[in-house]
Amino acid sequence: MKVLVIDDDKSITYSLKKVLLSVGMEPFIAENWNQASDLILKEKFGLILLDICLGSGKNGFNHCKELRTNPKTMDTPIIIISALWDYEDKI
């Protein structure tokens, strides 16, 4: 399965890539929304891992809304990944 990881933290993407490869998945890494958009145009993904804090002026929730309105990704499962710890962030 092709998995799109959208996260700007290289240590997290490195770890996720290793884990995904170890279970037979094919990871694609995007460090920003522009890279993610380019990959989405070229590939069909079975899963998207999306960081909340991309540092692009929009948070991951805004990008999630865009993914849900895109015909190519509207049915693709999305898992939100985040290093945020506060209770309010989790809610």
PDB file as gemmi writes it, atoms N, CA and C in Angstrom:
CRYST1    1.000    1.000    1.000  90.00  90.00  90.00 P 1                      
ATOM      1  N   MET A   1       0.845  -1.180   0.000  1.00  0.00           N  
ATOM      2  CA  MET A   1       0.000   0.000   0.000  1.00  0.00           C  
ATOM      3  C   MET A   1       0.888   1.241   0.000  1.00  0.00           C  
ATOM      4  N   LYS A   2       0.508   2.223  -0.783  1.00  0.00           N  
ATOM      5  CA  LYS A   2       1.211   3.499  -0.816  1.00  0.00           C  
ATOM      6  C   LYS A   2       0.679   4.391   0.305  1.00  0.00           C  
ATOM      7  N   VAL A   3       1.615   4.940   1.087  1.00  0.00           N  
ATOM      8  CA  VAL A   3       1.260   5.793   2.217  1.00  0.00           C  
ATOM      9  C   VAL A   3       1.935   7.145   2.038  1.00  0.00           C  
ATOM     10  N   LEU A   4       1.158   8.199   2.106  1.00  0.00           N  
ATOM     11  CA  LEU A   4       1.696   9.558   2.035  1.00  0.00           C  
ATOM     12  C   LEU A   4       1.874  10.082   3.451  1.00  0.00           C  
ATOM     13  N   VAL A   5       3.111  10.431   3.786  1.00  0.00           N  
ATOM     14  CA  VAL A   5       3.429  11.027   5.085  1.00  0.00           C  
ATOM     15  C   VAL A   5       3.683  12.508   4.848  1.00  0.00           C  
ATOM     16  N   ILE A   6       2.879  13.364   5.470  1.00  0.00           N  
ATOM     17  CA  ILE A   6       3.041  14.817   5.320  1.00  0.00           C  
ATOM     18  C   ILE A   6       3.480  15.363   6.671  1.00  0.00           C  
ATOM     19  N   ASP A   7       4.783  15.629   6.781  1.00  0.00           N  
ATOM     20  CA  ASP A   7       5.354  16.102   8.046  1.00  0.00           C  
ATOM     21  C   ASP A   7       6.676  16.795   7.734  1.00  0.00           C  
ATOM     22  N   ASP A   8       6.939  17.902   8.424  1.00  0.00           N  
ATOM     23  CA  ASP A   8       8.164  18.650   8.166  1.00  0.00           C  
ATOM     24  C   ASP A   8       9.303  18.305   9.128  1.00  0.00           C  
ATOM     25  N   ASP A   9       9.103  17.358  10.026  1.00  0.00           N  
ATOM     26  CA  ASP A   9      10.137  16.943  10.971  1.00  0.00           C  
ATOM     27  C   ASP A   9      10.873  15.729  10.408  1.00  0.00           C  
ATOM     28  N   LYS A  10      12.133  15.930  10.021  1.00  0.00           N  
ATOM     29  CA  LYS A  10      12.892  14.875   9.353  1.00  0.00           C  
ATOM     30  C   LYS A  10      13.094  13.638  10.232  1.00  0.00           C  
ATOM     31  N   SER A  11      13.242  13.826  11.540  1.00  0.00           N  
ATOM     32  CA  SER A  11      13.438  12.659  12.402  1.00  0.00           C  
ATOM     33  C   SER A  11      12.164  11.811  12.477  1.00  0.00           C  
ATOM     34  N   ILE A  12      11.020  12.463  12.487  1.00  0.00           N  
ATOM     35  CA  ILE A  12       9.749  11.721  12.514  1.00  0.00           C  
ATOM     36  C   ILE A  12       9.521  11.014  11.188  1.00  0.00           C  
ATOM     37  N   THR A  13       9.756  11.706  10.077  1.00  0.00           N  
ATOM     38  CA  THR A  13       9.529  11.069   8.778  1.00  0.00           C  
ATOM     39  C   THR A  13      10.499   9.914   8.556  1.00  0.00           C  
ATOM     40  N   TYR A  14      11.734  10.040   9.048  1.00  0.00           N  
ATOM     41  CA  TYR A  14      12.714   8.953   8.935  1.00  0.00           C  
ATOM     42  C   TYR A  14      12.202   7.717   9.682  1.00  0.00           C  
ATOM     43  N   SER A  15      11.728   7.927  10.906  1.00  0.00           N  
ATOM     44  CA  SER A  15      11.220   6.809  11.714  1.00  0.00           C  
ATOM     45  C   SER A  15       9.983   6.182  11.088  1.00  0.00           C  
ATOM     46  N   LEU A  16       9.058   7.024  10.647  1.00  0.00           N  
ATOM     47  CA  LEU A  16       7.846   6.503  10.013  1.00  0.00           C  
ATOM     48  C   LEU A  16       8.178   5.723   8.742  1.00  0.00           C  
ATOM     49  N   LYS A  17       9.112   6.233   7.974  1.00  0.00           N  
ATOM     50  CA  LYS A  17       9.504   5.549   6.742  1.00  0.00           C  
ATOM     51  C   LYS A  17      10.053   4.163   7.049  1.00  0.00           C  
ATOM     52  N   LYS A  18      10.913   4.058   8.064  1.00  0.00           N  
ATOM     53  CA  LYS A  18      11.475   2.765   8.444  1.00  0.00           C  
ATOM     54  C   LYS A  18      10.385   1.786   8.875  1.00  0.00           C  
ATOM     55  N   VAL A  19       9.457   2.258   9.694  1.00  0.00           N  
ATOM     56  CA  VAL A  19       8.378   1.389  10.179  1.00  0.00           C  
ATOM     57  C   VAL A  19       7.481   0.951   9.029  1.00  0.00           C  
ATOM     58  N   LEU A  20       7.100   1.886   8.179  1.00  0.00           N  
ATOM     59  CA  LEU A  20       6.219   1.554   7.057  1.00  0.00           C  
ATOM     60  C   LEU A  20       6.872   0.558   6.100  1.00  0.00           C  
ATOM     61  N   LEU A  21       8.156   0.749   5.816  1.00  0.00           N  
ATOM     62  CA  LEU A  21       8.866  -0.193   4.959  1.00  0.00           C  
ATOM     63  C   LEU A  21       8.944  -1.570   5.599  1.00  0.00           C  
ATOM     64  N   SER A  22       9.130  -1.618   6.915  1.00  0.00           N  
ATOM     65  CA  SER A  22       9.279  -2.896   7.610  1.00  0.00           C  
ATOM     66  C   SER A  22       7.998  -3.739   7.586  1.00  0.00           C  
ATOM     67  N   VAL A  23       6.854  -3.096   7.377  1.00  0.00           N  
ATOM     68  CA  VAL A  23       5.592  -3.842   7.306  1.00  0.00           C  
ATOM     69  C   VAL A  23       5.069  -3.952   5.865  1.00  0.00           C  
ATOM     70  N   GLY A  24       5.946  -3.671   4.908  1.00  0.00           N  
ATOM     71  CA  GLY A  24       5.609  -3.885   3.509  1.00  0.00           C  
ATOM     72  C   GLY A  24       4.851  -2.767   2.824  1.00  0.00           C  
ATOM     73  N   MET A  25       4.824  -1.597   3.446  1.00  0.00           N  
ATOM     74  CA  MET A  25       4.141  -0.460   2.818  1.00  0.00           C  
ATOM     75  C   MET A  25       5.147   0.382   2.040  1.00  0.00           C  
ATOM     76  N   GLU A  26       4.634   1.200   1.147  1.00  0.00           N  
ATOM     77  CA  GLU A  26       5.469   2.047   0.297  1.00  0.00           C  
ATOM     78  C   GLU A  26       5.265   3.508   0.697  1.00  0.00           C  
ATOM     79  N   PRO A  27       6.194   4.049   1.523  1.00  0.00           N  
ATOM     80  CA  PRO A  27       6.014   5.426   1.989  1.00  0.00           C  
ATOM     81  C   PRO A  27       6.487   6.465   0.978  1.00  0.00           C  
ATOM     82  N   PHE A  28       5.740   7.556   0.925  1.00  0.00           N  
ATOM     83  CA  PHE A  28       6.099   8.741   0.163  1.00  0.00           C  
ATOM     84  C   PHE A  28       6.125   9.886   1.171  1.00  0.00           C  
ATOM     85  N   ILE A  29       7.217  10.637   1.202  1.00  0.00           N  
ATOM     86  CA  ILE A  29       7.390  11.685   2.204  1.00  0.00           C  
ATOM     87  C   ILE A  29       7.224  13.057   1.558  1.00  0.00           C  
ATOM     88  N   ALA A  30       6.387  13.897   2.174  1.00  0.00           N  
ATOM     89  CA  ALA A  30       6.229  15.294   1.762  1.00  0.00           C  
ATOM     90  C   ALA A  30       6.531  16.154   2.980  1.00  0.00           C  
ATOM     91  N   GLU A  31       7.490  17.070   2.830  1.00  0.00           N  
ATOM     92  CA  GLU A  31       7.885  17.935   3.946  1.00  0.00           C  
ATOM     93  C   GLU A  31       7.037  19.196   4.039  1.00  0.00           C  
ATOM     94  N   ASN A  32       6.216  19.427   3.028  1.00  0.00           N  
ATOM     95  CA  ASN A  32       5.341  20.603   3.049  1.00  0.00           C  
ATOM     96  C   ASN A  32       4.121  20.320   2.170  1.00  0.00           C  
ATOM     97  N   TRP A  33       3.184  21.249   2.210  1.00  0.00           N  
ATOM     98  CA  TRP A  33       1.936  21.039   1.476  1.00  0.00           C  
ATOM     99  C   TRP A  33       2.136  21.042  -0.030  1.00  0.00           C  
ATOM    100  N   ASN A  34       3.074  21.840  -0.533  1.00  0.00           N  
ATOM    101  CA  ASN A  34       3.332  21.861  -1.979  1.00  0.00           C  
ATOM    102  C   ASN A  34       3.823  20.508  -2.470  1.00  0.00           C  
ATOM    103  N   GLN A  35       4.760  19.900  -1.714  1.00  0.00           N  
ATOM    104  CA  GLN A  35       5.248  18.571  -2.090  1.00  0.00           C  
ATOM    105  C   GLN A  35       4.117  17.549  -2.029  1.00  0.00           C  
ATOM    106  N   ALA A  36       3.288  17.645  -1.001  1.00  0.00           N  
ATOM    107  CA  ALA A  36       2.157  16.720  -0.861  1.00  0.00           C  
ATOM    108  C   ALA A  36       1.206  16.852  -2.046  1.00  0.00           C  
ATOM    109  N   SER A  37       0.891  18.074  -2.427  1.00  0.00           N  
ATOM    110  CA  SER A  37      -0.019  18.308  -3.555  1.00  0.00           C  
ATOM    111  C   SER A  37       0.531  17.705  -4.840  1.00  0.00           C  
ATOM    112  N   ASP A  38       1.840  17.869  -5.063  1.00  0.00           N  
ATOM    113  CA  ASP A  38       2.471  17.287  -6.256  1.00  0.00           C  
ATOM    114  C   ASP A  38       2.367  15.763  -6.248  1.00  0.00           C  
ATOM    115  N   LEU A  39       2.622  15.152  -5.094  1.00  0.00           N  
ATOM    116  CA  LEU A  39       2.538  13.694  -4.996  1.00  0.00           C  
ATOM    117  C   LEU A  39       1.107  13.195  -5.192  1.00  0.00           C  
ATOM    118  N   ILE A  40       0.146  13.928  -4.669  1.00  0.00           N  
ATOM    119  CA  ILE A  40      -1.263  13.535  -4.795  1.00  0.00           C  
ATOM    120  C   ILE A  40      -1.697  13.550  -6.265  1.00  0.00           C  
ATOM    121  N   LEU A  41      -1.155  14.482  -7.041  1.00  0.00           N  
ATOM    122  CA  LEU A  41      -1.471  14.523  -8.472  1.00  0.00           C  
ATOM    123  C   LEU A  41      -0.936  13.297  -9.208  1.00  0.00           C  
ATOM    124  N   LYS A  42       0.202  12.760  -8.743  1.00  0.00           N  
ATOM    125  CA  LYS A  42       0.891  11.674  -9.443  1.00  0.00           C  
ATOM    126  C   LYS A  42       0.510  10.277  -8.960  1.00  0.00           C  
ATOM    127  N   GLU A  43       0.127  10.144  -7.714  1.00  0.00           N  
ATOM    128  CA  GLU A  43      -0.066   8.832  -7.102  1.00  0.00           C  
ATOM    129  C   GLU A  43      -1.449   8.699  -6.475  1.00  0.00           C  
ATOM    130  N   LYS A  44      -1.873   7.451  -6.285  1.00  0.00           N  
ATOM    131  CA  LYS A  44      -3.091   7.129  -5.532  1.00  0.00           C  
ATOM    132  C   LYS A  44      -2.638   6.465  -4.234  1.00  0.00           C  
ATOM    133  N   PHE A  45      -3.018   7.057  -3.093  1.00  0.00           N  
ATOM    134  CA  PHE A  45      -2.564   6.571  -1.803  1.00  0.00           C  
ATOM    135  C   PHE A  45      -3.667   5.808  -1.079  1.00  0.00           C  
ATOM    136  N   GLY A  46      -3.255   4.794  -0.323  1.00  0.00           N  
ATOM    137  CA  GLY A  46      -4.187   4.028   0.474  1.00  0.00           C  
ATOM    138  C   GLY A  46      -4.358   4.586   1.869  1.00  0.00           C  
ATOM    139  N   LEU A  47      -3.428   5.472   2.264  1.00  0.00           N  
ATOM    140  CA  LEU A  47      -3.455   6.070   3.600  1.00  0.00           C  
ATOM    141  C   LEU A  47      -2.641   7.354   3.564  1.00  0.00           C  
ATOM    142  N   ILE A  48      -3.094   8.348   4.337  1.00  0.00           N  
ATOM    143  CA  ILE A  48      -2.349   9.596   4.492  1.00  0.00           C  
ATOM    144  C   ILE A  48      -2.103   9.819   5.972  1.00  0.00           C  
ATOM    145  N   LEU A  49      -0.841  10.046   6.345  1.00  0.00           N  
ATOM    146  CA  LEU A  49      -0.463  10.440   7.700  1.00  0.00           C  
ATOM    147  C   LEU A  49      -0.167  11.925   7.648  1.00  0.00           C  
ATOM    148  N   LEU A  50      -0.915  12.716   8.393  1.00  0.00           N  
ATOM    149  CA  LEU A  50      -0.873  14.175   8.266  1.00  0.00           C  
ATOM    150  C   LEU A  50      -0.513  14.835   9.592  1.00  0.00           C  
ATOM    151  N   ASP A  51       0.561  15.611   9.584  1.00  0.00           N  
ATOM    152  CA  ASP A  51       0.969  16.371  10.766  1.00  0.00           C  
ATOM    153  C   ASP A  51       0.075  17.596  10.928  1.00  0.00           C  
ATOM    154  N   ILE A  52      -0.170  17.972  12.164  1.00  0.00           N  
ATOM    155  CA  ILE A  52      -0.987  19.153  12.458  1.00  0.00           C  
ATOM    156  C   ILE A  52      -0.190  20.442  12.257  1.00  0.00           C  
ATOM    157  N   CYS A  53       1.069  20.453  12.674  1.00  0.00           N  
ATOM    158  CA  CYS A  53       1.892  21.675  12.652  1.00  0.00           C  
ATOM    159  C   CYS A  53       2.895  21.615  11.511  1.00  0.00           C  
ATOM    160  N   LEU A  54       2.484  22.047  10.337  1.00  0.00           N  
ATOM    161  CA  LEU A  54       3.383  22.028   9.187  1.00  0.00           C  
ATOM    162  C   LEU A  54       4.165  23.323   9.018  1.00  0.00           C  
ATOM    163  N   GLY A  55       3.801  24.357   9.701  1.00  0.00           N  
ATOM    164  CA  GLY A  55       4.528  25.610   9.604  1.00  0.00           C  
ATOM    165  C   GLY A  55       4.300  26.352   8.302  1.00  0.00           C  
ATOM    166  N   SER A  56       3.192  26.083   7.626  1.00  0.00           N  
ATOM    167  CA  SER A  56       2.926  26.712   6.331  1.00  0.00           C  
ATOM    168  C   SER A  56       1.879  27.813   6.418  1.00  0.00           C  
ATOM    169  N   GLY A  57       1.533  28.214   7.619  1.00  0.00           N  
ATOM    170  CA  GLY A  57       0.488  29.203   7.766  1.00  0.00           C  
ATOM    171  C   GLY A  57      -0.874  28.566   7.971  1.00  0.00           C  
ATOM    172  N   LYS A  58      -1.045  27.352   7.480  1.00  0.00           N  
ATOM    173  CA  LYS A  58      -2.270  26.587   7.706  1.00  0.00           C  
ATOM    174  C   LYS A  58      -1.903  25.404   8.593  1.00  0.00           C  
ATOM    175  N   ASN A  59      -2.838  24.980   9.418  1.00  0.00           N  
ATOM    176  CA  ASN A  59      -2.549  23.783  10.189  1.00  0.00           C  
ATOM    177  C   ASN A  59      -3.074  22.550   9.456  1.00  0.00           C  
ATOM    178  N   GLY A  60      -2.750  21.396   9.992  1.00  0.00           N  
ATOM    179  CA  GLY A  60      -3.145  20.149   9.356  1.00  0.00           C  
ATOM    180  C   GLY A  60      -4.638  19.969   9.219  1.00  0.00           C  
ATOM    181  N   PHE A  61      -5.415  20.597  10.112  1.00  0.00           N  
ATOM    182  CA  PHE A  61      -6.864  20.482  10.005  1.00  0.00           C  
ATOM    183  C   PHE A  61      -7.377  21.163   8.736  1.00  0.00           C  
ATOM    184  N   ASN A  62      -6.773  22.307   8.384  1.00  0.00           N  
ATOM    185  CA  ASN A  62      -7.141  22.973   7.134  1.00  0.00           C  
ATOM    186  C   ASN A  62      -6.802  22.101   5.930  1.00  0.00           C  
ATOM    187  N   HIS A  63      -5.624  21.480   5.985  1.00  0.00           N  
ATOM    188  CA  HIS A  63      -5.213  20.595   4.891  1.00  0.00           C  
ATOM    189  C   HIS A  63      -6.114  19.360   4.824  1.00  0.00           C  
ATOM    190  N   CYS A  64      -6.537  18.877   5.974  1.00  0.00           N  
ATOM    191  CA  CYS A  64      -7.444  17.733   6.020  1.00  0.00           C  
ATOM    192  C   CYS A  64      -8.752  18.064   5.301  1.00  0.00           C  
ATOM    193  N   LYS A  65      -9.265  19.262   5.515  1.00  0.00           N  
ATOM    194  CA  LYS A  65     -10.484  19.694   4.821  1.00  0.00           C  
ATOM    195  C   LYS A  65     -10.277  19.717   3.307  1.00  0.00           C  
ATOM    196  N   GLU A  66      -9.086  20.187   2.891  1.00  0.00           N  
ATOM    197  CA  GLU A  66      -8.787  20.203   1.456  1.00  0.00           C  
ATOM    198  C   GLU A  66      -8.736  18.791   0.890  1.00  0.00           C  
ATOM    199  N   LEU A  67      -8.126  17.879   1.654  1.00  0.00           N  
ATOM    200  CA  LEU A  67      -8.051  16.484   1.203  1.00  0.00           C  
ATOM    201  C   LEU A  67      -9.442  15.870   1.075  1.00  0.00           C  
ATOM    202  N   ARG A  68     -10.343  16.231   1.958  1.00  0.00           N  
ATOM    203  CA  ARG A  68     -11.700  15.683   1.934  1.00  0.00           C  
ATOM    204  C   ARG A  68     -12.525  16.234   0.765  1.00  0.00           C  
ATOM    205  N   THR A  69     -12.169  17.400   0.243  1.00  0.00           N  
ATOM    206  CA  THR A  69     -12.900  17.960  -0.897  1.00  0.00           C  
ATOM    207  C   THR A  69     -12.269  17.589  -2.239  1.00  0.00           C  
ATOM    208  N   ASN A  70     -11.076  17.014  -2.220  1.00  0.00           N  
ATOM    209  CA  ASN A  70     -10.387  16.597  -3.444  1.00  0.00           C  
ATOM    210  C   ASN A  70     -10.927  15.224  -3.853  1.00  0.00           C  
ATOM    211  N   PRO A  71     -11.471  15.093  -5.067  1.00  0.00           N  
ATOM    212  CA  PRO A  71     -12.019  13.801  -5.503  1.00  0.00           C  
ATOM    213  C   PRO A  71     -11.009  12.655  -5.433  1.00  0.00           C  
ATOM    214  N   LYS A  72      -9.732  12.965  -5.588  1.00  0.00           N  
ATOM    215  CA  LYS A  72      -8.704  11.918  -5.569  1.00  0.00           C  
ATOM    216  C   LYS A  72      -8.411  11.413  -4.158  1.00  0.00           C  
ATOM    217  N   THR A  73      -8.683  12.218  -3.130  1.00  0.00           N  
ATOM    218  CA  THR A  73      -8.352  11.827  -1.755  1.00  0.00           C  
ATOM    219  C   THR A  73      -9.560  11.814  -0.814  1.00  0.00           C  
ATOM    220  N   MET A  74     -10.746  12.111  -1.325  1.00  0.00           N  
ATOM    221  CA  MET A  74     -11.906  12.249  -0.432  1.00  0.00           C  
ATOM    222  C   MET A  74     -12.236  10.969   0.334  1.00  0.00           C  
ATOM    223  N   ASP A  75     -11.887   9.802  -0.215  1.00  0.00           N  
ATOM    224  CA  ASP A  75     -12.176   8.539   0.459  1.00  0.00           C  
ATOM    225  C   ASP A  75     -10.942   7.894   1.080  1.00  0.00           C  
ATOM    226  N   THR A  76      -9.800   8.557   0.978  1.00  0.00           N  
ATOM    227  CA  THR A  76      -8.563   8.012   1.526  1.00  0.00           C  
ATOM    228  C   THR A  76      -8.534   8.207   3.044  1.00  0.00           C  
ATOM    229  N   PRO A  77      -8.272   7.137   3.804  1.00  0.00           N  
ATOM    230  CA  PRO A  77      -8.173   7.306   5.254  1.00  0.00           C  
ATOM    231  C   PRO A  77      -7.032   8.264   5.615  1.00  0.00           C  
ATOM    232  N   ILE A  78      -7.285   9.120   6.604  1.00  0.00           N  
ATOM    233  CA  ILE A  78      -6.288  10.076   7.084  1.00  0.00           C  
ATOM    234  C   ILE A  78      -6.089   9.847   8.573  1.00  0.00           C  
ATOM    235  N   ILE A  79      -4.833   9.702   8.970  1.00  0.00           N  
ATOM    236  CA  ILE A  79      -4.491   9.628  10.386  1.00  0.00           C  
ATOM    237  C   ILE A  79      -3.713  10.889  10.715  1.00  0.00           C  
ATOM    238  N   ILE A  80      -4.181  11.613  11.714  1.00  0.00           N  
ATOM    239  CA  ILE A  80      -3.508  12.832  12.158  1.00  0.00           C  
ATOM    240  C   ILE A  80      -2.354  12.427  13.074  1.00  0.00           C  
ATOM    241  N   ILE A  81      -1.176  12.952  12.784  1.00  0.00           N  
ATOM    242  CA  ILE A  81      -0.016  12.721  13.646  1.00  0.00           C  
ATOM    243  C   ILE A  81       0.408  14.063  14.223  1.00  0.00           C  
ATOM    244  N   SER A  82       0.794  14.056  15.490  1.00  0.00           N  
ATOM    245  CA  SER A  82       1.155  15.312  16.139  1.00  0.00           C  
ATOM    246  C   SER A  82       2.005  15.052  17.363  1.00  0.00           C  
ATOM    247  N   ALA A  83       2.885  15.988  17.648  1.00  0.00           N  
ATOM    248  CA  ALA A  83       3.684  15.942  18.873  1.00  0.00           C  
ATOM    249  C   ALA A  83       3.069  16.823  19.955  1.00  0.00           C  
ATOM    250  N   LEU A  84       1.900  17.390  19.676  1.00  0.00           N  
ATOM    251  CA  LEU A  84       1.236  18.241  20.666  1.00  0.00           C  
ATOM    252  C   LEU A  84       0.749  17.386  21.831  1.00  0.00           C  
ATOM    253  N   TRP A  85       0.986  17.868  23.048  1.00  0.00           N  
ATOM    254  CA  TRP A  85       0.681  17.086  24.242  1.00  0.00           C  
ATOM    255  C   TRP A  85      -0.494  17.620  25.051  1.00  0.00           C  
ATOM    256  N   ASP A  86      -0.795  18.896  24.932  1.00  0.00           N  
ATOM    257  CA  ASP A  86      -1.827  19.482  25.782  1.00  0.00           C  
ATOM    258  C   ASP A  86      -3.189  18.840  25.527  1.00  0.00           C  
ATOM    259  N   TYR A  87      -3.954  18.730  26.571  1.00  0.00           N  
ATOM    260  CA  TYR A  87      -5.286  18.144  26.498  1.00  0.00           C  
ATOM    261  C   TYR A  87      -6.142  18.860  25.452  1.00  0.00           C  
ATOM    262  N   GLU A  88      -6.075  20.192  25.435  1.00  0.00           N  
ATOM    263  CA  GLU A  88      -6.851  20.971  24.480  1.00  0.00           C  
ATOM    264  C   GLU A  88      -6.463  20.645  23.046  1.00  0.00           C  
ATOM    265  N   ASP A  89      -5.178  20.389  22.805  1.00  0.00           N  
ATOM    266  CA  ASP A  89      -4.718  20.037  21.462  1.00  0.00           C  
ATOM    267  C   ASP A  89      -5.298  18.702  21.025  1.00  0.00           C  
ATOM    268  N   LYS A  90      -5.383  17.767  21.943  1.00  0.00           N  
ATOM    269  CA  LYS A  90      -5.907  16.442  21.621  1.00  0.00           C  
ATOM    270  C   LYS A  90      -7.391  16.474  21.312  1.00  0.00           C  
ATOM    271  N   ILE A  91      -8.125  17.341  22.023  1.00  0.00           N  
ATOM    272  CA  ILE A  91      -9.556  17.467  21.784  1.00  0.00           C  
ATOM    273  C   ILE A  91      -9.781  18.068  20.404  1.00  0.00           C  
TER     274      ILE A  91                                                      
END                                                                             
